Amino acid sequence: MDRSTYFLPRSLGAMDCSIAPPVSGLRCGGHWHGGSMLGLPGLRLPPAGFLLLLPFLLLLLLLLPATPAPHRASYKPVIVVHGLFDSSYSFRHLLEYINETHPGTVVTVLDLFDGRESLRPLWEQVQGFREAVAPIMAKAPQGVHLICYSQGGLVCRALLSVMDEHNVDSFISLSSPQMGQYGDTDYLKWLFPTSMRSNLYRICYSPWGQEFSICNYWHDPHHDDLYLNASSFLALINGERDHPNATAWRKNFLRVGRLVLIGGPDDGVITPWQSSFFGFYDANETVLEMEEQLVYLRDSFGLKTLLARGAIVRCPMAGISHTAWHSNRTLYETCIEPWLS
């Protein structure tokens, strides 16, 4: 399936006398063609005889297929960004749903940093995705929608921060660890087989560890000082650590029209699952909701401002595992489809 879907109208070509015999009385190439009336060879009508053929020509025009009106896109383009170890193929069901419910929508599933390449440092990925989305946005002055899954949700949030002139209407964060990850998952065991979540900080909070994407958003609530000093990605886009671009990034992020947060208790990967809604553990591993987080209370990158203007939508869904978020039809109809204007 083509990852960019375009619906282009077919149009009738102009009459070409070189490829089809001229209709009697029609003008082709600057000459009138009277033809032979009633099949009698050699009998040519004068131009005045064209009036006699007018009823037949009108009937012929009625029988010709109508030229369809040019299609005018009524929906904003959609850009999809995948997650860790994913590829564009994972979103074939989502693409099908969008085409069914919003026909004519131009959908682009970005095919970058697939598979193991998704372990590349997130700032490197942000730069690559930025170069890919910029021309799409430039061709859509009315705005675009972002659907960003899992790790891709962090890539998209960074894009919203660093792109001065982005025109994102809806940023749909689909089961993304927006406040970080702190859990023993199959991914973690595959990457760091000798480490557990309790001691992974020794790897992730080192210069070497920050070369892996998962360490860029590893958030150990028991070593907050190390996290703040060592995190080269999450602590920066959260505004938890001072940097010269903080004010500009906040301003850029607030350009978004709507922030749609999707996640649920049966995800099985995002830990805690409330991270999808900007909730996270405190030092006692008690989950504090978004409104209790310092990044919200300080409005360090714009969450509090977005909520105040009614631009944050939270859509929790139970019974959906992490790898099923982009293929569940009920989830799509409930949490995604309403925002694809």
C-alpha angles and dihedrals in degrees: 000000000000109000092217113056120199127179109207122179121235113231130199114251122235116267111275115198091199094066102034133035111258118255112245112271095012121125115239125171092350096304132103115233113206096171122186115310118220089002095289109144118227096020110121125185122226117237090263088064088069088081090062090056095048096096090051092049091051090051090049091052090051091053094050115095112261118249107246116240113252111270114250114202110238096182130064117248116267124220119196124200119193131218140234114328089355134126137195090267090071090069100057091110093049090050090051092051093050093049091050098048099031105030114194095030114142105229122188119189103194112231100205134122093009125180114344090000086073086075090070115115110284096235088058089051092047090056092050094048091045091059089049099048098041096077091045091054091045090058093048108062090168090062140256139247124234121209108186124180129208110311087008089067089066091048089053094047089053089049090055088052100049101036108087096194104032116147102203112159099182123018105195111196106199112200094322126162092237094166094037140267130277112165145102104250135162089256091055094048091051094049099040107020095173096048134080127198090261094063103024089099088077088066102030097047093056127088089249093051093051088065087076119077095223090057090053088072101027104130116189108190090199094059102040094150092056090047093053093048099041107033106104095184122019097042088051100048088043090055089233091131125045117251134158095253097053096104094045093046092051091050091050094048091053090060088079114107098212137001113210114192119197129182143114148206095257095055093111096198111052105077118227091017089213087072084084086068096041092264120132147166124282120213090282091052091249110144114242115199123234095268089057096051119104091229087061098041091050091040085223096169103011109277095126092048092050092050092048091056092047094248099128120087120187118199114180116186126187126209098037122117122214098260093048101059095096096044103045109107095199091052090049094050093045104040110017113027096060091062099048095094 
